[in-house]
Amino acid sequence: MDAAARERLFGVSHAFDNPVTTSVTIAVVGALVVVPMIIWLLARLGRVGDAHRKELFTRFYSWLVITPLILVPILAGAAWTILGIGVLSLFCYREYARATGLFREKAISLMIVLGILLQTFTAFDNWYHFFVALTPLTIGAIMSVAILRDEPEGYIQRVALGVLGFALFGTCFGHLAHFANDANYRPYLLLIFLSVELNDVFAYVSGKTLGRRKLAPKTSPNKTLGGALGALVLTTLLVVGVGHYVFRGTAMDSASHLVVMGIIVSTVGQMGDLMLSSIKRDLGVKDMGVTIPGHGGLLDRFDSIILVAPAMYHYINYFEGIGNGQAMHILTGG
Amino acid sequence: MDKWKLQPARDLGMPLGKRLKSLQRESGLISTGFHFIWWTFVRLYMRVWHRLRIEGRENIPIQPPFVLVANHASHLDALVLATPLPCRLRDHIFPIAAGDVFFETPVVTSFAAGMLNALPMWRKRCGPHDLQLLRQRLVEEPCAYILFPEGKRSRDGSMAEFKAGLGVLVAGTNAQVVPCYLDGCYYALRPETKWPRPHRITVRVGKPLDFSGVSNDREGWLHITAEIEKHVKALMRQRS
């Protein structure tokens, strides 16, 4: 392992080298301080009821736990980031498997878990080719182990649920881990998490204020066209504003690139949200789990980022390249 | 085109503590791993330490639903009864254990739920609802239970009267009841001792009994209980 790789993986002392990292960290911590004051003030002014206030505080307390869990690994080093994303993938898959009933298929589940573990390893190793290879290989493994029971009835459903689960929580999520192979991964990941989470907030707020026409009433009755468009505009502005500093001096630092990036984050993020709503409607469950009080399951919180991760990865990779100049095959050598 | 048959986990949305004690608990990949380790150890232990002998192994049904029923003389009993069952059924075999012994403290609960795959039966407050849940699961999943109808361990090695709850579980269902007799468990682990002695244990498995034609009412339950008790006692007299 060369010095640059070690620095990227474990170099906590350089966490705040990039001014964007510093600003975003300060802004997020500041928001966590200000938000409870605002809720408290609104309650004092009688703008929110008692039940609503309690719910807002439950959500806020959850954010108080989630935020450091996202922020600290990103700041601490790429190794912790990759590890955190691997763990998150496994927990998200667990929720999905329990909700769809796929968890009863132990052999298929085992293949998916092994696939996710190997993909996490490829991120550590900076071995993108093997990461790509793992998608078809794991699909092959899922299709094969599902035969062993010699029970063709329901075969398509079993393997399809398995392949979908791996595609979403292995491959799509795995792109997030591969971001960590760029020297500049901290601002990249912070930009993604910040814009995707705020995209949800923007959609909620603009939906409350300007939303009239329903977006997809059967899939998600509370979402409105106004909310979606409001989020599109506000998120794009955010991405252009923050992105300019993240990508300063690179090929991505042009208005057109950043606007397209903002549109990608907002639309794909909202699609991820609606995707999970569709899955939940189809299953007839309200939340995917009880992991995060006030939010539901982990997937209810991280649904939008699943689809954004590969879209952003390949958008940036196409124009700018990710992991330029970083040593590959850190652990496997060669 | 038909819709997919998606069936979320029975215990979906339950917090962990409640899940472990729930009659609706289902095993995931990690629990399956624990079951595999635990039961491999138990098999080995039974063979080496107690030189376990199984008579009538061919009487064990190949497919669930079924209930293994036996006399109860020690804490080893459920382990002994589960030993001859095939590995592929591991996640679908549930020893029914006393809630007030096995599901009171977090450590013991984790062991009972995680390793043994036991489901709790609260002896003092077991309502008809719990029995209905067990009955429903037995047929729907389908799964297998290990049950001791005496309701408690024997203090002197003799057999107590069977309780009628067993009848509620199986009356009018296609679940088969397999009467078994455990010989030697009392001497292997007496109620007053802490550690098991290397005493030989023999389990005699009787022919499975079918109660699908029996009515699901008090009369039927008592009939079933009496019938099973008769068969277990017959196995007891069958000294080898």
Contacts between the chains, C-beta under 8 A, distances in Angstrom:
chain1	res1	chain2	res2	distance
A	94	B	28	6.8
A	97	B	28	7.5
A	98	B	8	6.8
A	98	B	9	4.2
A	98	B	12	5.8
A	98	B	28	7.0
A	99	B	8	5.1
A	99	B	9	7.3
A	99	B	12	6.2
A	100	B	6	5.6
A	100	B	8	7.0
A	101	B	6	5.8
A	101	B	7	4.3
A	101	B	8	5.9
A	101	B	9	6.9
A	103	B	9	6.5
A	103	B	26	7.4
A	103	B	28	5.1
A	103	B	29	7.0
A	104	B	26	7.4
A	106	B	29	6.1
A	106	B	32	5.4
A	106	B	91	7.6
A	109	B	28	7.8
A	109	B	29	5.0
A	110	B	29	6.3
A	113	B	29	6.4
A	154	B	5	7.4
A	157	B	4	5.1
A	157	B	5	7.2
A	282	B	6	7.0
A	283	B	6	5.7
A	283	B	8	5.8
A	284	B	8	7.8
A	285	B	8	5.8
A	285	B	12	6.5
A	285	B	13	7.5
A	287	B	13	6.8
A	289	B	12	7.5
A	289	B	13	6.7
A	290	B	13	5.5
A	290	B	14	7.3
A	290	B	15	5.7
